[in-house]
Protein backbone atom coordinates (compact mmCIF):
# COMPACT_ATOMS: atom_id res chain seq x y z
CA UNK A 1 0.00 0.00 0.00
CA UNK A 2 1.29 3.36 -0.90
CA UNK A 3 1.14 6.39 1.44
CA UNK A 4 -0.80 9.29 0.07
CA UNK A 5 0.10 12.83 0.93
CA UNK A 6 -2.69 15.26 1.56
CA UNK A 7 -3.11 17.93 -1.09
CA UNK A 8 -1.15 21.11 -0.43
CA UNK A 9 -3.39 24.07 0.37
CA UNK A 10 -2.55 27.54 -0.94
CA UNK A 11 -0.92 29.81 1.70
CA UNK A 12 -3.98 32.00 2.14
CA UNK A 13 -6.01 29.01 3.28
CA UNK A 14 -3.61 28.29 6.15
CA UNK A 15 -4.27 30.00 9.54
CA UNK A 16 -0.61 30.66 10.44
CA UNK A 17 0.20 33.39 7.90
CA UNK A 18 -2.93 35.29 8.97
CA UNK A 19 -2.01 35.00 12.66
CA UNK A 20 1.50 36.27 11.92
CA UNK A 21 0.12 39.24 9.95
CA UNK A 22 -2.34 40.18 12.67
CA UNK A 23 0.19 41.95 14.97
CA UNK A 24 1.69 44.27 12.28
CA UNK A 25 -1.81 45.03 10.96
CA UNK A 26 -3.01 45.97 14.47
CA UNK A 27 0.04 48.23 14.88
CA UNK A 28 -0.75 50.05 11.63
CA UNK A 29 -4.41 50.52 12.60
CA UNK A 30 -3.48 51.86 16.06
CA UNK A 31 -0.91 54.17 14.47
CA UNK A 32 -3.58 55.67 12.22
CA UNK A 33 -5.93 56.08 15.21
CA UNK A 34 -3.22 57.82 17.27
CA UNK A 35 -2.28 60.10 14.38
CA UNK A 36 -5.93 61.07 13.94
CA UNK A 37 -6.25 61.88 17.66
CA UNK A 38 -3.05 63.93 17.63
CA UNK A 39 -4.14 66.01 14.64
CA UNK A 40 -7.74 66.60 15.75
CA UNK A 41 -7.25 67.32 19.45
CA UNK A 42 -6.05 70.62 20.85
CA UNK A 43 -3.12 70.63 23.25
CA UNK A 44 -4.31 73.30 25.65
CA UNK A 45 -1.31 72.90 27.96
CA UNK A 46 1.24 74.50 25.64
CA UNK A 47 1.44 78.30 25.64
CA UNK A 48 3.04 80.38 22.94
CA UNK A 49 4.55 83.05 25.15
CA UNK A 50 5.84 81.34 28.27
CA UNK A 51 7.78 84.45 29.37
CA UNK A 52 4.61 86.56 29.54
CA UNK A 53 2.90 83.73 31.44
CA UNK A 54 5.75 83.77 33.95
CA UNK A 55 5.37 87.51 34.48
CA UNK A 56 1.64 87.07 35.03
CA UNK A 57 2.36 84.65 37.88
CA UNK A 58 4.00 87.48 39.84
CA UNK A 59 0.83 89.57 39.50
CA UNK A 60 -1.27 86.62 40.64
CA UNK A 61 0.90 86.10 43.71
CA UNK A 62 0.57 89.78 44.60
CA UNK A 63 -3.24 89.52 44.47
CA UNK A 64 -3.11 86.43 46.71
CA UNK A 65 -0.96 88.37 49.20
CA UNK A 66 -3.52 91.18 49.16
CA UNK A 67 -6.36 88.72 49.86
CA UNK A 68 -4.35 87.27 52.77
CA UNK A 69 -3.73 90.76 54.16
CA UNK A 70 -7.47 91.52 53.98
CA UNK A 71 -8.27 88.06 55.46
CA UNK A 72 -10.81 87.43 52.69
CA UNK A 73 -12.97 84.33 53.11
CA UNK A 74 -15.74 83.28 50.74
CA UNK A 75 -18.27 80.47 50.85
CA UNK A 76 -19.49 79.27 47.45
CA UNK A 77 -22.79 77.40 47.23
CA UNK A 78 -23.60 75.53 44.01
CA UNK A 79 -27.26 74.64 43.51
CA UNK A 80 -29.79 74.43 40.69
CA UNK A 81 -27.60 76.13 38.08
CA UNK A 82 -26.79 79.01 40.38
CA UNK A 83 -23.72 80.03 42.37
CA UNK A 84 -24.10 82.07 45.53
CA UNK A 85 -20.94 83.55 47.04
CA UNK A 86 -20.96 84.81 50.63
CA UNK A 87 -18.10 87.20 51.37
CA UNK A 88 -16.90 87.26 54.99
CA UNK A 89 -14.59 90.32 54.77
CA UNK A 90 -16.19 93.75 54.92
CA UNK A 91 -13.12 95.60 53.64
CA UNK A 92 -13.11 93.50 50.50
CA UNK A 93 -16.57 94.42 49.19
CA UNK A 94 -16.81 94.78 45.46
CA UNK A 95 -19.28 95.88 42.82
CA UNK A 96 -19.08 92.40 41.35
CA UNK A 97 -16.86 89.34 41.44
CA UNK A 98 -15.55 87.11 38.68
CA UNK A 99 -15.60 83.37 39.23
CA UNK A 100 -13.52 81.26 36.86
CA UNK A 101 -13.80 77.48 36.70
CA UNK A 102 -10.56 76.21 35.23
CA UNK A 103 -10.42 72.72 33.76
CA UNK A 104 -7.20 70.97 34.84
CA UNK A 105 -6.19 69.88 31.34
CA UNK A 106 -8.40 71.56 28.72
CA UNK A 107 -8.31 75.35 28.56
CA UNK A 108 -11.16 75.33 26.05
CA UNK A 109 -13.53 74.03 28.74
CA UNK A 110 -12.85 76.89 31.20
CA UNK A 111 -15.88 78.90 32.29
CA UNK A 112 -16.30 82.39 33.71
CA UNK A 113 -19.28 83.63 35.70
CA UNK A 114 -19.95 87.21 36.74
CA UNK A 115 -21.29 87.29 40.29
CA UNK A 116 -23.42 90.36 41.01
CA UNK A 117 -24.25 91.63 44.51
CA UNK A 118 -27.56 90.67 46.09
CA UNK A 119 -27.04 92.47 49.38
CA UNK A 120 -25.76 91.41 52.76
CA UNK A 121 -22.38 90.36 51.40
CA UNK A 122 -23.80 87.81 48.98
CA UNK A 123 -23.23 87.63 45.24
CA UNK A 124 -25.01 85.42 42.71
CA UNK A 125 -24.54 84.18 39.17
CA UNK A 126 -25.83 81.46 36.83
CA UNK A 127 -23.76 78.44 35.84
CA UNK A 128 -24.76 75.38 33.89
CA UNK A 129 -23.18 72.22 35.30
CA UNK A 130 -19.75 71.98 33.65
CA UNK A 131 -19.62 68.19 33.50
CA UNK A 132 -18.00 65.70 35.82
CA UNK A 133 -14.62 65.97 37.47
CA UNK A 134 -12.56 68.30 39.58
CA UNK A 135 -12.22 71.97 38.67
CA UNK A 136 -9.93 74.74 39.89
CA UNK A 137 -11.96 77.65 41.23
CA UNK A 138 -10.56 81.19 40.96
CA UNK A 139 -12.48 84.08 42.50
CA UNK A 140 -11.46 87.73 41.97
CA UNK A 141 -13.00 91.06 42.76
CA UNK A 142 -14.11 93.27 39.85
CA UNK A 143 -11.04 95.52 40.17
CA UNK A 144 -8.73 92.51 40.30
CA UNK A 145 -7.05 93.65 43.48
CA UNK A 146 -7.39 90.32 45.33
CA UNK A 147 -7.71 86.69 44.30
CA UNK A 148 -8.74 83.40 45.94
CA UNK A 149 -8.41 79.91 44.56
CA UNK A 150 -9.39 76.38 45.48
CA UNK A 151 -10.74 73.08 44.16
CA UNK A 152 -14.33 72.07 43.45
CA UNK A 153 -15.52 68.54 42.76
CA UNK A 154 -18.70 68.57 40.65
CA UNK A 155 -21.47 67.37 42.92
CA UNK A 156 -20.16 69.20 45.97
CA UNK A 157 -22.79 71.64 47.20
CA UNK A 158 -20.35 74.13 48.72
CA UNK A 159 -16.71 75.19 48.70
CA UNK A 160 -14.94 77.38 51.19
CA UNK A 161 -12.17 79.67 49.89
CA UNK A 162 -9.79 81.39 52.28
CA UNK A 163 -6.80 83.53 51.53
CA UNK A 164 -3.41 81.98 52.13
CA UNK A 165 0.04 83.49 51.89
CA UNK A 166 1.68 82.14 48.70
CA UNK A 167 4.17 79.30 49.20
CA UNK A 168 7.77 80.27 49.83
CA UNK A 169 6.98 83.29 51.99
C-alpha positions in Angstrom: 0.0 0.0 0.0 1.3 3.4 -0.9 1.1 6.4 1.4 -0.8 9.3 0.1 0.1 12.8 0.9 -2.7 15.3 1.6 -3.1 17.9 -1.1 -1.1 21.1 -0.4 -3.4 24.1 0.4 -2.5 27.5 -0.9 -0.9 29.8 1.7 -4.0 32.0 2.1 -6.0 29.0 3.3 -3.6 28.3 6.2 -4.3 30.0 9.5 -0.6 30.7 10.4 0.2 33.4 7.9 -2.9 35.3 9.0 -2.0 35.0 12.7 1.5 36.3 11.9 0.1 39.2 9.9 -2.3 40.2 12.7 0.2 42.0 15.0 1.7 44.3 12.3 -1.8 45.0 11.0 -3.0 46.0 14.5 0.0 48.2 14.9 -0.8 50.0 11.6 -4.4 50.5 12.6 -3.5 51.9 16.1 -0.9 54.2 14.5 -3.6 55.7 12.2 -5.9 56.1 15.2 -3.2 57.8 17.3 -2.3 60.1 14.4 -5.9 61.1 13.9 -6.3 61.9 17.7 -3.1 63.9 17.6 -4.1 66.0 14.6 -7.7 66.6 15.7 -7.2 67.3 19.4 -6.1 70.6 20.9 -3.1 70.6 23.2 -4.3 73.3 25.7 -1.3 72.9 28.0 1.2 74.5 25.6 1.4 78.3 25.6 3.0 80.4 22.9 4.6 83.1 25.2 5.8 81.3 28.3 7.8 84.5 29.4 4.6 86.6 29.5 2.9 83.7 31.4 5.8 83.8 34.0 5.4 87.5 34.5 1.6 87.1 35.0 2.4 84.7 37.9 4.0 87.5 39.8 0.8 89.6 39.5 -1.3 86.6 40.6 0.9 86.1 43.7 0.6 89.8 44.6 -3.2 89.5 44.5 -3.1 86.4 46.7 -1.0 88.4 49.2 -3.5 91.2 49.2 -6.4 88.7 49.9 -4.3 87.3 52.8 -3.7 90.8 54.2 -7.5 91.5 54.0 -8.3 88.1 55.5 -10.8 87.4 52.7 -13.0 84.3 53.1 -15.7 83.3 50.7 -18.3 80.5 50.8 -19.5 79.3 47.4 -22.8 77.4 47.2 -23.6 75.5 44.0 -27.3 74.6 43.5 -29.8 74.4 40.7 -27.6 76.1 38.1 -26.8 79.0 40.4 -23.7 80.0 42.4 -24.1 82.1 45.5 -20.9 83.5 47.0 -21.0 84.8 50.6 -18.1 87.2 51.4 -16.9 87.3 55.0 -14.6 90.3 54.8 -16.2 93.7 54.9 -13.1 95.6 53.6 -13.1 93.5 50.5 -16.6 94.4 49.2 -16.8 94.8 45.5 -19.3 95.9 42.8 -19.1 92.4 41.4 -16.9 89.3 41.4 -15.6 87.1 38.7 -15.6 83.4 39.2 -13.5 81.3 36.9 -13.8 77.5 36.7 -10.6 76.2 35.2 -10.4 72.7 33.8 -7.2 71.0 34.8 -6.2 69.9 31.3 -8.4 71.6 28.7 -8.3 75.3 28.6 -11.2 75.3 26.0 -13.5 74.0 28.7 -12.9 76.9 31.2 -15.9 78.9 32.3 -16.3 82.4 33.7 -19.3 83.6 35.7 -20.0 87.2 36.7 -21.3 87.3 40.3 -23.4 90.4 41.0 -24.3 91.6 44.5 -27.6 90.7 46.1 -27.0 92.5 49.4 -25.8 91.4 52.8 -22.4 90.4 51.4 -23.8 87.8 49.0 -23.2 87.6 45.2 -25.0 85.4 42.7 -24.5 84.2 39.2 -25.8 81.5 36.8 -23.8 78.4 35.8 -24.8 75.4 33.9 -23.2 72.2 35.3 -19.8 72.0 33.6 -19.6 68.2 33.5 -18.0 65.7 35.8 -14.6 66.0 37.5 -12.6 68.3 39.6 -12.2 72.0 38.7 -9.9 74.7 39.9 -12.0 77.6 41.2 -10.6 81.2 41.0 -12.5 84.1 42.5 -11.5 87.7 42.0 -13.0 91.1 42.8 -14.1 93.3 39.9 -11.0 95.5 40.2 -8.7 92.5 40.3 -7.0 93.7 43.5 -7.4 90.3 45.3 -7.7 86.7 44.3 -8.7 83.4 45.9 -8.4 79.9 44.6 -9.4 76.4 45.5 -10.7 73.1 44.2 -14.3 72.1 43.5 -15.5 68.5 42.8 -18.7 68.6 40.6 -21.5 67.4 42.9 -20.2 69.2 46.0 -22.8 71.6 47.2 -20.4 74.1 48.7 -16.7 75.2 48.7 -14.9 77.4 51.2 -12.2 79.7 49.9 -9.8 81.4 52.3 -6.8 83.5 51.5 -3.4 82.0 52.1 0.0 83.5 51.9 1.7 82.1 48.7 4.2 79.3 49.2 7.8 80.3 49.8 7.0 83.3 52.0 
